[in-house]
Amino acid sequence: MEQWTVRFAPHLRALVELDSAGGHMRQAASELGIPQSSMSRRIKTLEDELGVPLLIHEGRIVRLSDPAVELVRRVRGPLRQVDEALAGAVAGVDAAHGTVRFGFPLTLGASRTADLVAGFRASHPKVRLHLKQAHAALLRGDLADGSLDMALVIPPPPGFAGDVVASQQIVAVVGAGHTLAGRASLALSELASEPFVVTSASYQLRSVTEEWCREAGFAPDVVMEVTEFSTMRELVARGLGVALLPAHEATVAGVVEVPLSGGPYQRGIALVRSETSHTPVVEAFAEYLRGEFA
């Protein structure tokens, strides 16, 4: 049997990184720490040797062909396992070195995430942290194929092993001049006549918003769909509607957050691990996160 890995391991790694970079050759080369010209040569060599077209050029961006997408799907996990094996061989039982690939959701506060990372780096200064902030669906995919070692996911995803380490409180967000802005709390039914600014249908927060409103006896009058929470708050601040959002870390000008009574109106935050990531440093980071949330 021909030993393909001897000839093509660096080239396959380049193809996988190009896929992760969304077709941006320069970004992929930077992630690998090689010149862009070397990156291009690796992909071209792989194309020539396999006799399969791997790239479709679209201006400055390239798109992977269908055969390339399937190849990446099949080799990403094995390449990740090789990385893990080598990292384990080098690190042994040493949790003070190595790399952790950590994902977190768009809805987890930036300050909270920065505090967690800073705290771990203070006690593990030689550990490299590769961070990815993304939608829950992307995080689940990266965990499944081994691109991430672990991630905080909201809500806990079905089919994955993980621990619920915290909860995220959902509050009513109204404009600072709204008649309900001065309330200590409110029942969700009191928003029945209000226009709602909501997330897109692909977000879990949208589905629970509609579910909670149904339980309160009404269907929300959706006037706008937005994917960015900060934009939603800006729209609410301008009197264009109300929203149900995670409690914010700091005061936001123009809006007031009012707790909802009769709940619980909250979502679980799960720490989810990749099945292929078991190095000492990954274990150390997982234990650190559990301790911080506890």
C-alpha positions in Angstrom: 0.0 0.0 0.0 1.4 3.4 -0.9 2.2 5.6 2.1 0.2 8.7 1.2 1.0 10.4 4.5 4.7 10.4 3.7 4.1 12.4 0.6 1.0 14.5 1.3 0.6 15.2 5.1 1.7 18.9 4.8 -0.3 19.4 1.7 -3.4 17.9 3.3 -2.9 20.1 6.3 -2.7 23.1 4.0 -6.0 22.2 2.3 -7.7 21.7 5.7 -6.5 25.1 6.9 -7.6 26.8 3.6 -11.1 25.4 4.2 -11.1 26.7 7.8 -10.0 30.1 6.6 -13.0 30.3 4.2 -10.8 30.2 1.1 -8.6 33.1 2.1 -5.1 31.9 1.1 -3.2 34.6 3.0 -5.0 33.9 6.2 -4.5 30.1 5.9 -0.8 30.6 5.2 -0.5 32.8 8.3 -2.2 30.2 10.5 0.4 27.6 9.3 3.3 30.1 9.6 4.4 29.7 6.0 4.6 32.2 3.1 1.5 32.4 0.9 3.6 31.2 -2.1 4.4 28.0 -0.2 0.7 27.6 0.7 -0.2 27.8 -3.0 2.5 25.4 -4.0 1.3 22.8 -1.5 -2.3 22.9 -2.8 -1.1 22.9 -6.5 1.2 19.9 -5.8 -1.7 18.0 -4.2 -3.9 18.7 -7.2 -1.3 17.6 -9.7 -0.4 14.4 -7.7 -4.0 13.4 -7.2 -5.2 14.5 -10.6 -8.2 16.1 -9.0 -9.2 19.7 -9.2 -9.3 21.0 -5.7 -9.9 24.8 -6.0 -12.4 27.0 -7.8 -11.0 30.6 -8.1 -13.4 33.5 -7.4 -11.4 36.7 -7.5 -9.1 36.9 -4.5 -10.9 34.1 -2.7 -10.8 30.4 -3.7 -13.6 27.9 -3.0 -13.0 24.2 -2.5 -14.4 21.9 -5.1 -16.7 19.1 -4.2 -13.9 16.5 -4.1 -11.8 18.8 -2.0 -14.7 19.4 0.5 -15.1 15.6 0.8 -11.4 15.1 1.2 -11.2 17.7 4.0 -14.2 16.1 5.7 -12.4 12.8 5.8 -8.9 13.9 6.8 -9.5 16.7 9.2 -10.2 14.3 12.1 -7.2 12.0 11.5 -4.8 14.9 11.1 -6.1 16.3 14.3 -5.5 12.9 16.0 -1.9 13.0 14.8 -1.5 16.4 16.3 -2.9 15.2 19.5 -0.6 12.1 19.6 2.5 14.3 19.0 1.4 16.8 21.5 0.9 14.1 24.1 4.3 12.6 23.3 6.0 15.9 23.8 4.0 17.0 26.8 3.8 13.7 28.6 2.1 14.5 31.9 3.0 18.1 31.7 0.0 20.4 31.7 2.1 23.6 31.6 2.8 23.4 27.9 0.9 22.8 24.7 -2.1 24.2 22.9 -5.8 24.4 23.7 -8.3 25.2 20.9 -11.3 26.8 22.7 -14.6 27.9 21.3 -17.2 30.1 22.8 -20.6 31.5 21.6 -21.4 34.9 20.3 -23.8 35.3 23.2 -21.3 34.8 25.9 -20.1 38.2 27.2 -16.7 39.4 25.9 -15.5 40.6 29.3 -16.4 37.2 30.9 -14.5 35.3 28.2 -11.5 37.6 28.5 -11.4 37.2 32.3 -11.5 33.4 31.9 -8.7 33.4 29.4 -6.6 35.9 31.4 -7.0 33.8 34.6 -5.8 30.6 32.9 -2.9 32.3 31.2 -1.8 33.8 34.6 -1.3 30.2 35.9 -0.2 28.6 32.6 1.8 31.3 30.8 3.4 28.9 28.4 0.1 27.4 27.1 -1.1 28.6 23.7 -4.8 29.3 23.4 -6.4 29.3 20.0 -9.8 31.0 20.4 -12.9 30.9 18.2 -16.1 32.8 18.7 -18.9 31.5 16.6 -22.5 30.5 16.4 -23.4 27.3 18.4 -23.9 25.3 15.2 -20.4 26.0 14.0 -19.0 25.2 17.4 -20.7 21.8 17.4 -19.3 21.1 14.0 -15.8 22.0 15.1 -16.1 19.8 18.2 -17.4 16.9 16.1 -14.5 17.0 13.6 -11.8 17.7 16.2 -11.0 21.3 15.2 -11.8 22.4 18.7 -10.7 20.7 21.9 -13.6 22.1 23.9 -16.2 24.9 23.8 -18.8 26.6 25.9 -22.1 26.1 24.1 -25.4 27.7 24.7 -27.7 25.8 25.1 -26.3 22.4 25.9 -26.2 20.5 22.5 -27.9 17.1 22.2 -25.6 14.2 21.3 -22.5 15.7 22.9 -20.9 14.8 26.2 -20.6 17.8 28.5 -21.4 19.4 31.8 -23.8 22.3 32.4 -21.5 24.7 34.2 -23.7 27.8 34.5 -26.9 29.5 33.3 -27.5 32.6 31.3 -30.4 34.8 32.5 -32.7 36.3 29.8 -34.2 39.7 30.5 -36.6 42.1 28.8 -34.7 44.9 27.1 -36.7 48.1 26.7 -35.9 51.7 25.7 -34.8 54.0 28.5 -38.0 56.1 28.0 -40.3 53.1 27.9 -43.2 53.0 30.4 -41.8 49.7 31.8 -38.2 50.9 32.2 -38.6 51.8 35.8 -40.0 48.5 36.9 -38.1 46.1 39.2 -39.5 43.2 37.2 -42.3 42.4 34.8 -44.4 39.5 33.6 -43.8 38.5 30.0 -47.5 38.9 29.2 -47.1 42.6 29.8 -45.1 42.8 26.5 -48.0 41.2 24.5 -48.8 44.5 22.7 -45.2 45.5 22.0 -43.3 45.2 18.7 -40.4 42.7 19.1 -36.9 42.9 17.7 -35.7 39.3 17.5 -32.8 37.1 16.3 -33.1 35.1 13.1 -34.8 31.8 13.0 -31.5 29.9 13.2 -30.8 31.1 16.7 -32.0 29.1 19.7 -32.9 32.4 21.4 -35.5 33.0 18.8 -37.2 29.7 19.3 -37.3 30.1 23.1 -38.6 33.7 22.8 -41.5 32.4 20.8 -42.0 29.5 23.1 -42.0 31.6 26.2 -44.4 34.1 24.6 -46.8 31.4 23.7 -46.8 30.1 27.2 -47.6 33.7 28.3 -50.6 33.7 26.0 -49.5 35.6 23.0 -47.4 35.5 19.8 -44.7 38.1 19.6 -45.3 40.9 17.0 -42.0 40.6 15.2 -41.0 43.8 13.4 -37.3 43.2 12.9 -34.9 40.3 12.7 -31.2 40.9 13.6 -28.3 38.6 14.2 -26.1 40.9 16.3 -27.2 41.5 19.9 -25.5 45.0 20.1 -27.5 46.1 17.0 -30.7 44.8 18.6 -30.0 46.9 21.7 -29.4 50.0 19.5 -32.7 49.4 17.7 -34.5 49.1 21.1 -32.8 52.3 22.3 -34.3 54.1 19.4 -37.8 53.0 20.3 -38.3 50.5 17.5 -39.3 47.6 19.8 -38.5 45.5 22.8 -36.3 42.4 22.9 -35.5 39.3 25.1 -31.7 39.1 25.5 -29.0 37.7 27.8 -28.4 40.1 30.7 -25.5 42.4 29.6 -22.3 42.8 31.6 -22.4 46.6 31.6 -24.9 49.4 31.3 -25.8 50.1 27.7 -26.9 53.7 26.9 -30.5 54.1 25.9 -31.8 50.8 27.1 -32.9 49.3 30.4 -32.9 45.6 31.3 -35.9 44.5 33.4 -35.9 41.0 35.0 -38.8 38.7 34.0 -40.9 37.3 36.7 -42.6 33.9 36.7 -39.6 32.1 35.0 -37.1 30.7 35.1 -36.1 32.5 31.9 -32.6 31.2 31.4 -30.5 29.0 29.3 -27.8 26.4 30.3 -24.2 27.0 29.4 -22.4 23.7 28.7 -18.7 22.9 28.7 -18.4 20.4 25.8 -15.3 18.4 24.9 -14.1 16.9 21.7 -13.9 13.1 21.8 -10.3 13.2 20.4 -8.8 15.8 22.8 -7.3 14.3 25.9 -3.9 16.0 26.4 -2.9 17.0 29.9 -3.2 20.7 29.1 -6.7 20.3 27.7 -7.7 18.5 30.9 -6.1 21.3 32.9 -8.1 23.9 31.0 -11.3 22.0 31.4 -10.8 21.7 35.2 -10.0 25.4 35.4 -13.2 26.4 33.6 -15.3 24.1 35.8 -13.8 25.7 38.9 -14.3 29.2 37.7 -18.0 28.6 36.9 -18.5 26.7 40.1 
